[in-house]
Amino acid sequence: MTSTSTLRVATAYGVFGLVGFVAQVVVAMEGGLLPIFAWYWACANAGDAAAVPSPHEMSWGTGRYIVFVLWLLGVPALAGGLAFDALDLVRAAAWGLLVATILDSLQAALILHHAYARPARGMTSRIT
């Protein structure tokens, strides 16, 4: 038989499992693989003469930390707010996660800009 506390634990478990685990794995993998992808294509498009920033320099470092902190605080706040029917906590967590998602999308666009930047004039791409 299910009780109120069992349903609260199940709700929190669902938020941690779905939002916390799955979404953070996607964000973490994106943060690791996207700069390598962009660096590879930036090197291919730039030729020998142009300097290409390293994968670690392609993103906004402070933005990565802000996204990390917002996810770190937002997921437990969302789980607690849903488990205990705290509407203000759910609202604050949802806004935090939305801001984290928007910043992460801007971060991805900044990184991908390096991949698709055009080579300098007079340079040819190594890929034929």
N, C-alpha and C positions, 0 to 999 in steps of 0.2 A: 504494500500500500504506500502511495506517495504522500508525503507531507509537504508543508509549505517550505520547510528548510531543505528538503530534498530537491524541490523544484528550483530553489534559489541556487543551490550548489550546481545543479545541472545547467542552469542559465549561465552562471559564471564560467563553468567548464567549457560550454559551447563557445563563448566569446573568446576565452583564452585559446581554445583549440583552433577555431576557424580564423578569427581575426588576428589573434596574436601570433600563432605559428605560421599559418599559410601566407598571410600578407607580409610578415617580416622576412620570411624566406625569400619571397619574390623581391622585396626591396633590397635585401642583402645580396642576392645573386645579381641583381641589376647593377648595384654599386660596384661589384667586382668584375663583371664581364663587359659591361658597356664601355668603360674606359679602355679596355684592351682592344675591343672591336674598333673604337674610334681611333686609337693610336695606330693600329694596323692600317686602316684605310687612309689616315692622314699621311703616314709614311709612303704609302703607295701613290698617293696623289701629289705629294710634294716633290718627289724626285730627290736627287742627291744634294742639291744646293740649299734647300730650305730647312730651317730648324723646326723640328716638331716637338711640342711639349711632351713630357712623359705622361703616362696615364694618371699618375698621382697629381699632376698639375692641371689636369683638364677640368676638374670640377671646383666648385666653390666650397672650400674646406669648412667654413663656418656654417654653411647651409647643411652640410652632411651632419654636423653635430646637432643642429636645431631639429632636423628631421628625426634623428636618433632619440633625442630627449622627448620630443612630442609623442613618438610611438611608445617609448618606455613608460611615460606617464599616462598616455591616453588609453591604452588597452586595459590596464587594471582599473582605471577610473570608469571606463565603459562597463566592464564586467561588474564592478561593485554597484554602479548606478542601476544597471538592469536587474541585478539580483535583489537589491533592496528598494526598488521603486523610487530611487532618488532622481527625479526629473532634472534638477539643476546639475547634478553630476553627469548625467547622460548628455545633457546639452553641452557642457564644457568639454567633455571628452570627445564628442562628435566634432565640435569646432576645432579642437586640437588636432584630431586625425585628418580633418579636411585641410587644414593649413599644412600639415606634414605631407599630404598627398600632392597638394599644389606645388610646394617647394621641391618635392622629389621630381615632379614632372618638369619643372623649370631646370632643375639640375640635369635631367636626362637630355633636355633640349640643348643645354649649354655643352654637354659632352658630345652629342651628336653633331653639333656645329663643326667641331674639329674634323670629324670624319668626312664631311661633305664639303669642306672648304675647297675652293678652286685653287689649283697651283698658281704660282706667280707667273707673270708674263714671260713667254719664251721658254718655259719649262714644259716638258712633256711627262705624261704619266708613264710609270713603268709597266702598267697593266695594259696589254694589247688584246 
